[in-house]
Amino acid sequence: MSFGNLMNLSSEELKKGAIFSLVNAHELFGDAMILKCLRTSPRAYSLIQLSLEETAKSLILFELSVHKRFVNVSPELKGTYAQRIRLANKILKLHEEKSTYAIEFVVVKLKEFIDSHPADLPEDSHIRKSLVDLKNKIDDVPKLNERKNSSLYVSLEGNKFVHPNATISKDELHALDNFVYPLLKEAKNSILTKDDDYYQSLGLDPKKLYDMDPYHQSQRAHAFNVMEWNNEDKLRQP
């Protein structure tokens, strides 16, 4: 998808793009959870990775629409609005850059929270450990993107072809799931506000939007599928 015309978009259109991207990120993650229930680890892994990238897109578009800036401490992200738009165009075309941005966004948010509650958060607190873990994850982004490709395509390792089912383990999927879900929740908390009329004007159901949670959605969908399968089995019986 091209983002070459991002400069010409109004703040309102950027905000709409952010919300649509956030919804899509949740849907991708929810679909991944359904595939996880069906024990299709490689496809679930790839969808969670796509959800991470779509989460980053939602955050970038939202920050540009509301603050005309990036929530980021990197020097290259400081400059005029036009410079930030050009950088956004670049980031949104690169898989690894998008994943990195989503992680950096939450890192900044966690640092802000820790700095505002120094006395309440000892060095061994869960939040401080989470911050360290997230910073370390930034170094893992190239590997995550490589694993996404392995989850989709038959790969050649040495002198042997390897099917995705033999590449992505359940433990690896579970680790990615636990890593991306909190980022998705933080994006939702940062972007959504209570504004029923606005969301309805976008064709979205406000209640479903506020209650949006990919774990719950996938659990309901999977339960519904099981009911359907059970009914089909009954219908097949003589």
Steps between C-alpha positions, in 0.01 A plus 500: 500500500630845410515786749639749250212744550515510879611862486175603334272344762311705757535433873149358493588249229820401683298439817249287308787297354637450852169366630444271201856368540444440872181303428678301231790424735254357754327296231830358376597403854156348562525295180843384615352378828238299313776337295689438823196315637500295181871422561615678188805664655680634190200687357411633845858624541492693172167665586628612841802655328269681257293615797815650654577690180142624471513613864804711415317652204208596724734669750695690235187631326339594830803689628523692174129582503480620859846625593662539157797316645626155598508385860862402471833615634707410193679808359403414142132532595539864603451772242230678304161343439591451134815311603298278733247426227780396264643276772154353565471419130831315525421311822158386380657329200754301704396201711783514750471876546130469584558227757781703659280808524222313682749376759666842538161664552422278799856542632448877510162459672648267762791736566258788548298293749811390691638855515171624645490225769866456605428429867235238422710294260813332643768374266365146511140604422312326220461824302873578507578145389243535220677813382834317480338207317341734245828680433662163437220408260601783269819308422290195415286673235708380198470143625123542556457614141712209376286258702185654350629405155578150624146469634355572156734341248688177448860592573835360395726432798838371397426238238148415617156652442303555820122533532370779732345238731851380581630853552265677745449327834208544739735654757623755247142590410406532866796731565403729212139499611596610853730768360263663249176494699609766756618727215158466340330591828723806545418618148128468570531693827699774325274543197140439601291756686132504596342646187200297384386741228841516338547124487148453365581748222785265401259207479630346823302372797623703802421229756683234302789742457529574874470129587741396226730224624646241261520230766130524583400533134697193399364296792142585401569426133665169581213399730255584223700292252501204738121527532470503121728197463301311764174578319648389169608171657146445627356573158735247340387226737250256343 
